[in-house]
Amino acid sequence: MKKGLHPQGFRKKYFSLAAILALHSALLAQNQNITLNEKSNEAQENLKLSIVHAQEFEENEDFKEEFTAREIQQSNAQNIYDFLNTHSMLSITTNYGNPYAQNIDLRGFGQNGHKNLAIIVDGMRLDNIDSTPLSLSNIPLDSIQKIEIIRGKGTTKYGNGTVSGILKITTTRKSGGSFNLGYATYDTFNTQFFSRLIGDTLNIGAYGQYQNTEGSRYLESSRDEKSGSSNENGGITAFLYPEKNLLLKSHLNYAKYGIKYANPLSKMQFIADPAQAGNGYTHQKRWDLAYSAGLTYFGDSDITTDINFGGDRNESRYINYHSTYDGKGVFGNFNTQIQRESFMFEIGGEIQDKERTNLNTKAEVETMLLYFNAEKRLKDSILNAGISTQRVLTQQNSMPSYSKANDLIGGELGYHYTINSQTALFASYAHSFIVPNVEWMLRYDPLTFAPVQNTMIETATFDTYQIGAQSLFGIHALEGSLFWIQGHKEAYYGLNKITGFTDNQSLGNTQRIGGEVKLTTHFSAQLYSTLGYTYVDATIKSDNEGYYGKNIPGVSAHTFVASLNFLPIASLNLGIHYKYASGSYDYNDFDNVQEKAPPYQMLNLNLAYTFKDIELYAYIQNLTNHKNAIVVSGAYYPYEFERIFGGGIKYRW
């Protein structure tokens, strides 16, 4: 294999603390459940095809949360939101009742959390042009090889909307497969499979999933129908290695879901019975089609060039509101890297065009991004820097038609210092931005309700400063960071005190100060635990409408996660996972005068027994039957408020 294909962070001469921690965890985890080991000998036979996807430059050697396929499998979570919610320090909340497109928040952005986090799946950036969170329900958990949560760094190459960090999901590239059949409370079925075959020059894989549930809330008080939902998806990926320096790749995915979710409750109704019907419900159906093709060329002198292009189509229908949104998009990107023993340099860019049509209104966003990143490795330290320029053109042809062009500059600077083989320090600075999306650009006249151009919102910019440390001592790995984020012209959706209408407007200056810490302890090869804590103080620093010094709504100041895995014998795994998030202000309570939403709590138990290639598993979610909800303008949207019992069987090959 070519020298340039080796991961830079794992070269012997520059073996960083991050690599030590990762290797330490991997070696211990390798002994935790022998029966779950993948067929490494088969994977080695075509090493380049199997691992080339994972050889992309490591954007961050600082503190980050990282979860392997084994950790994901042992959790027995039913979808990616379940796993992230109970295992990571991210805040995961329902999107007003829709479980398939949930809001993911990192570092205290509340209802705007998903707009400030870049989501990358297999190297491709996922994006929406409006305020709707992305749907990650079309990625079966069993097909995921690795999940990374990178904080406040490595964002230059992704441009608009990368303020808090990056959520990276990498699907497996190794040979083998699995079939998973599960059943849970409320007639919930979950079936998923994936399979990957590796030949001399071809690596091809397929995956699919079907989920269906009766639901836990009643839709109307006059009938027994509940908030049922179904989710179906499938995809195929292929890698072709026609000659030693060229890799061809392609991807196709189709997903659809249908859901009926009940309207919110009053506080008294929520306390009495969160499963009862609200005043009406929403019936939504959506389908998505995504496709891409590309190539990777491994040139001489450790130069690698990657080129991709593709597109997507989707349709979202709100049946009982007689409203349909049609979307489509195309993209193309490239990246060229030069990696040597002591430095790395990359240049890349992307062109993207996305549009959405509803009745006679068409909204469109065009982006052009160009970035440069460089890294220099010294004896005990790493210096990195990056800069990007991006043009974003947003336009709508409503009456009246309007458009707005934004020319943006982003950048970052970082320093990582390894004190010794057990301890390292790091510091970084990043300048990022958020462009008003197609909904933020729009306002409605308070008298005629006609759409008019929104002059109250401009491009928001953010400056993120962070410092942190990593330390390995004995059986413990401790890592964490402190951050300070200064925002300017940050947008939000809420009540306008002047007009008396809920509107898109600006908070002005904002500030977030906080930190994260994670402790991983391997008591033995059979017992390990993780503890994580996040604190964030998110406040408004402008006197817009008298909000100066107020907390930003929808943000939990304290988040705590804990997990314990025990393998009394090689084939038996017992796990317990707990998460707590303190109560947050009502999404629209910028005055901080209303009662806070209830604290979030979730306690899950899981058990799995493996015999050869078959695994039997069982789990209990929300063991304490805690009532969770988000609160918007005094209305309670219940979610994860009931105790769930489930189990199933997996077959691996």
N, C-alpha and C positions, 0 to 999 in steps of 0.2 A: 504494500500500500504506500502511496506517495507520502513523503514526509509532511507535506503541507496539510494532509488530512487529519493529522493528530490534533486533538483538542489542545489549544495553546495553554490553557490553564492547568494542564496535567503533565507538561513537560518536566522532566526531573529537575532541571536546573532552576526552574521557577515554580516549584511546587508550593502553591499558596496555602494559607490557612483554610480558605474555603474548600480547597480540594481535600485537605486533611480531614476536615469535619465531614465532608461528604463520604470520603472513603471509610472513615471510622464508623459512620452509621451504616454504610452498605455492608461492611464486613460483619458487623454484629447482626444486622437484619438477615444476613445470609444464613445464619445458624438458627433463626427463629422458627422456621417452618420448612423443613427439607422438602416436604411433599409439594410445596408451592413453587419450587425452583423451576425456572423455565429451561427449555432444552437448549442450553448454551452451546453445545457442540454443533447443533444444526445451525444456530445463528452465526457461528464463526465461519461456516463454509463460504459464505458470501458476505464478508464483513463490510465491504464498501456499500453494498445495497442495503444492508440492515441498519447501518449506523450513520450514513451520510446525512440524514435529516437532522441528527442530533449533533452534528459537527459544526453547526453555525457558531459564530463567535459569541462567547459568553459575555452578555452585556454588563453583568454585575457580579462581582465577587464579594460584595458587601453583604450585610444582613438581608436575607430573604427567606420566605417560607417556601419549602419544597417538599413535594409529596411524590413518592414513587408508586409504581403499579402495584407493588405488594401492599403498601399502606392503604391504597384505594380499595383493593380487593378485600383486605381484612376488615374494612369498616362495614361491609355489607350495606352501604348506603344505596338508595334506590335511584338516585339521579345526582347530577353534579351539584345542584343547589343544596341537597341534603348533605353531601360530603363537605363542601366548603363551609357550610353554616356551622357544623359541629366540630370541624377539625382546624379551620383557619381562624385568624383574628379579623377577617372581613365581616362586615355587617351585611346580612342578606335578608331583605324584606320583600313581602309580596307586593306586586304591582296592582294595588287596588283589588286584589282577589284573583289575579291571573297567575297561576303557579308556573307557567312555562316561560315567562319573561320577567324575571325578578330583578329588583334593584340591588346592585352590588356596590357597596360603599367602602372606600379605603381612606382613612385619615379625615373623616368628619365633614363630608359634603352633603349629607342628608339626602333630600329628594333629588339632588343633582349628582349623586354619587356615580351613577353609571355614565354620566357625560364626561367625567374627569378621569376615567380609568380606561386605558387601552387594552382591548381584548384581542389576543393573537392566538390563532389556532393553526398549528402546523406552518408557522411563519407568515400567515396571511392575516392582515388586520380586518376585523369585522366592524362594521359601522352602520348606524342608522342616521338618516338625515333629519329626523324629528326627535321628539322628547321621549319616545318609547324605548324602554330597555331592550337590549338584544336578547334573543332567545337562545339559550345554550342547551335546551332540552333535546336537540337533535344530535347530541354527542353521547352515545352510550358509555357509561362509566367503564365497562369492561374493555373498551377499546383504547383507553387512555394509558399512555406509558409514563407520563410525568406532568405535574402541575407546578408552576412556579408563580410566586407572588413577589414582584420586584417593586421596591418602594423608592419613589422620588428620583430615580436614576435610570440611565439607559433609554430615555424617552425621545432623544433627538431624532432618531430615525423614523418615528411614528407620527410626529407633527401634532396637529390639532387634537385636543382632548386627552392629553397624557399627563395631567397635573399631578395626580396622586401616585401613579405608577402604572405597572403593567401586570396583567393576568395572562400568563402563557400556558397554553394547553398543547401538549405534544402527544399524538396518537402513536400506537406501537408500530414498529417496523420489523419486528422479529417474527420468525415463523411460529406457527401454532394457532390456537384458537380456543374458543369457549362457547358454551351454550348455557344460558341462565334462565330458569323458569321460577318465578316467585309469585306468592299470593299473600295479601294482607287484609286488614280490616277494611270494611266498606266495599267488599267485593273488588278489591284492587288487584289487578293482574299486571305483571311486569315480565316481559319476555325479551331477551336480547341475545345477540350472537355476534361474534366476529371471527374471521378466519384469514390467515395470511400464509401464502405459499411462496417459497423462494427457490428459484431455479438457477441455472448458470448465468443467465443474463436478465431474468425477469423476476421482479418482486411485486406480487399483486395481492390485494386484500379487499375484503368486503365486510360490511357490518350492517346490522339492522336492529330495530327495536319496535316493540308494540306495548303500549301501556293503556290501561283502561280502569276507571274507578267510578263507583256510584256517587262518590262525594259525601261530605260530612255536614253540609248546611242545606236547609230546605230553601227552595226557590220562592214558594208562595205558601202562605199559611193555610190556604184552602185545598192544597193537594200534597201528596207525599213525595213528589219529585224532588231530588236533591241535586246539588251542584256537581253533576257528573262531568267527566272529561275523558278525552282519549288523545293519545300522542303516537304517531307512527313516523318512522324515519328509516332511511337506508342510504348506503353510499358505497362507493368503490374507489380505491386508489391504486395506482399502478406506477412502477418504476422500471424503466428499461435501460439497460447498460450495453449499448451497441458496440462501444469500444472503450478502451481503458481510460480515456480522458473525458468522456461524455456520459451524462446521465439525463434521460428524458423522464418526465413525470406528468401525471394527470390525476384529476380528482372530479368526482361527480357525487352530489348529495341531494336527496329529495326528502322533505319533511312536511308534515301537516299535523295540525291539532284542532280539536273542537272542544269548546268549553262553555259551560253555563255557570256563572258565578253570581251569587246573591249580592244585593246592594247592602250598604253598611247599616249598622245598628246604633241606637242611642246608647249612652253609657249604662243606663238601667237595664236595657235589653241585653247588652253584652254581659253584664254581671249575672243576670238571671239565667241566660242560656245562649251562648254564642252560636249554637247550631240553628237557632230559629231563623225564619225568613225575614229579610228586610223589606223595604218598600220597592219591590220590583227586582229585576235581575238583568244581567247582560249575557247575550248569546253571541259568541264569537267563533268564527272559523278562519283558519289561516293556513296557507301552504307556501313553501319556499323551495326554490331550485337554485343550486349553486354549482358552478363548474369552473375549472381552471386547468391550464396546461403550462408547462415550462421546461426549462433545461438548466442543468448545472454543468459548467465546463471547468475542468481542473487543468489549468495551464502550467507552464513551467514556472520556476522561481516562486513556488508557493502562492500562486495567484489563482483565485477561484472566482468565477463569474456566475451569477444566478439571475435568470430572467423568467418572469411569469406574466401571464395574462389570463383573463377570465371575466366572469360576470355572474349576475344573479337575477332571478325573477321572483316576485312574490305577490300574493293577494291576501288581504285581510278584510273579512266581511263581518259587520256587526248586524246580525240578522234582524233583531227586534228594533233596530234604529234605522234600518234600510239604508245603510251607509257602506260603501266599498272603497278601499284604498288599494290601488295597483301600483306596484313598484318595480323598477328594473335598474340595473347598473352594469357598468363595465369598468375594468381596471387593467393597468399594466405597470409592472415595476421591474427594477433591476438593482443589482448590488454586486460590486466588485471589491474583493478583499485581498490584501497582501499581508500574509502572516509570516513573520520570521521569529527567530529565537528571542529577540529582545524588543520587537515592536509589531504593531498592527496598524494598518490604515485601510479604511473603507470609504467608498463613495457610492451613493445610491439615490434612487428617486422613485416617485410613483405619480401616475396620472390616473384620476378616478372621476367618473361621472355617474351620479345617481339621481333618479327622479321618482316622484310620487304623484299619482293622479287621483283626485277625488271629485266626482261629478265633472264640472267644467274647470276646475282649478288644478293647475299643474305646478308643482314645486320641483326645483332642480338645484343640485349642488355640484360644482366642478372644483376639483382640487389638483394642484400641481406642487409636488414636494421634491426638494433636492437637499441632500444632507452629506456631511463629511464627519467621520469619526476617526480618532487616532488614539493609540495607546502605546506608552513607552514603559518597558519593564527594566527597572534597575536592580541592584543587588537585593535590597529588602523592601522595595516599594514599587508601586504601579501608579503612573500618572495617566489620566485619560482626559480627553477634551472632545467636544463635538459642537457643530453648528448646523443649523438648518434654515432654509428659506422656503416659505410656502405661500401660494396664492390660492385663496378660497373665494369663489364666486357663487353667491346664493341669489336665486331669483324665483319669483312667482308670477304667474300670468293671471292672477285674480283681478277683480275690478276694484281699484286700478292696478295695473301691473307695476312691479318694481323689482329692483335688483341692487345688490351691494357687493363690492369687491373688497377683499381684505388682503393686504400684503404683510406678511408676518416674518419675524426673525426669532428663532429659538436657539438655545444653546445650553451646554453644561460643562462642568469642570469637576474632576474628582481626583482624590488622592487616597491610596490604600497603602498602609505601612505595616509590615510584618515584624513585630518585635522579636518573637521567637517562634518555635514550632507550635506553641500553644496559644499565642495571643497576637491579635492584629487590631489596628485602629483604622478608621476611615472617615473621610469628610467629603462632602460634595455640595455643589450649587447647581441649580437648574432654572432656566427661564422658559416658561411654557405659556400656552394661551388656549382660550376657548372661543370659537367663533359662534355668534348667534345662529341657532339652527332655523329651519324654515318655520317653526312655530313661534320661536322667540321674535322673529322678524315681524310678526303679525300682531296687530291690535284690532279691537273692535270699537267703533264709535259708540260712546255710552248712550247716545240718543237714537241713532238709526241702526246700530249694530252692524254697519257695513265694515268690511275689512279695510284697514288703512295701514300704511307703512309705520312701523314702530321706530320712533326716533329716541326712545328712552333707553335703548340697549345698544352698547357698542362691544367690540371685541374685549373680552376680559383677559388680563395677563396675570401671571403668578410667578413669584420668586420663591423657590424652595431651598432652604438651607438645612443640612442634616449632618450629624456626627454620630459615630457609633463605635462599637467594639465587638470582637468575637473572641471567645476564650474556651479552651478545652482543658479541663482539669479532672484527672481521674476518670470516673465514669460519667462525668457531666459535660455537656456542651452548652455554654451560655452565650447568647448573642442578643444585641438590641441596638436601638438608635433613638436619638432625640431629633425632633424636626421643628421647623418654624416656617410656615407658609404665609406669605403676604400676597393678598389678592387685590386687584384693582378693577373696578367696574364689573364686579361679579353679578350675574343675572339671576333672577328667581321669578317664580310664578306665585303671586299672592295678592292680597287685598290692597288696592290703591286707596289710601285714606282721602285723597283729594276728590276722586271721582266716585268713590264708593263701590267700584266694580273690581272684581278679581282680574288681574292683568299681568302681562309680562313687563317687568321693569328691572331696575338696577339697585343693588344694595350698596354700590360704591365700593369703599375699601373694606376688606375683611382680613381676619388673622386667625391662624390655627397654630397652636403650640401644643406639643405633646410628645409622646414617646411610645415605643413598643419594646417588649423584652420577651424572650422565649428561652426556656430551660428544658433541655432534653436529657434524660437520665437513663442509662442502660444498667440496671441493677445486675442483670445477668443476661445470658443469651436467651432466656425464657421470659424475662420481665423487663419492660421499659415503660417510661412515662414521659409526657410532655406537659408543660405548664406555659401559658401565654397570657400576657396582660397588655392592654392598650389604654392609654389615656389621651384624650384630646379636648382642648378648650377652644371651641370654634365661636368666634365673636365678630360682631359687626363694628367697624371702626369709622364709619361715616354717619353723619346725623341725618340721613335720608328718612324723612317722616318720623323723626324722633327715635330711631332704632339704635343710636350709638351705645355701645357697651352691652347690647343684648346678645344672648346666645342664638346661634343659627338653629332654626327648628329642625327636628328630625335627626339630631345627632346625639348618640349616647356618649357621655363623657367617659364611662368606664366599660371595658369589655374584658371578660376573663374566660379563658378556655382551659380545660384540663382533660387529659385522656390517660388511660392505663391499659396496656395490653399484656396479657399473661398467657403463656403457652406451657401448661403443666406437662404436656407431652408433645412430641413433634407434630402430631396430627390434630391437636385441639387448640383452638385460639379463643380466648375470652377477652372481650373489650368493653370498656365503659368510657363514655364521652359526655362531657358537661360543658355548657356555655351559658354565660350570664352577660347581659348588657343592660346598663342602667336606663331608667326611663328618660325619654326625650320629649321635647316640647312638640305640641301639635304642629303638623306640617305648615300651617298658616299662622301660627302664633309668634309673630316677630316681636310682639310686645312682651312676650314671656309672662303673660298674666293668667293664662288658662291652665287647667290641670294637665300634668304630663301624661303621656301614654304609659301604660304599665311596663315595668321592667320585663325584658325578654329572658326567659329561662327555658332550657331544653336539656333533658337528661336521657341519653340513649344507652341501651345495653345490646350487645350482640355476641353470638356464639357460633362457631363454625367447626365442623369436624370433617377432616379430609381422609378419604380412603383411596389410595392410588390416584386415579384421575377424577374422582367424584368428590364433590364437597356438598355437605348438608349444612344449612345455616338457618338461624332464627334470630329475631331481633325484636326489641321493644323501643319505640320512639315516644318521647315525652312521657316517661315513666311517672312523673309527678302530676301529670294531667294539668299542667300550668296553662292558663289562658293568655295567649299572645295576640296582640293586635297593633296596627298602626292607627293613628288618629289624625283625621284631616277635617278641619273646621268643626270639631266637636263630634264628628261621626266616626264610629269604630268599625274598622275592617278586620274581622277576626282571621287569623291564620295560625296553623300549627297549635290549635287549642285543645286537641283531643289526643288520647292515648291510642297508639297504633301497635298492633301485634302483627308480625309477619314472619315469613320464612320461605325457603325454597331450596332448589338443588342446582348445582353447577357441574358441568362436565367440561374438562379441559383436555386438549390434545396438543 
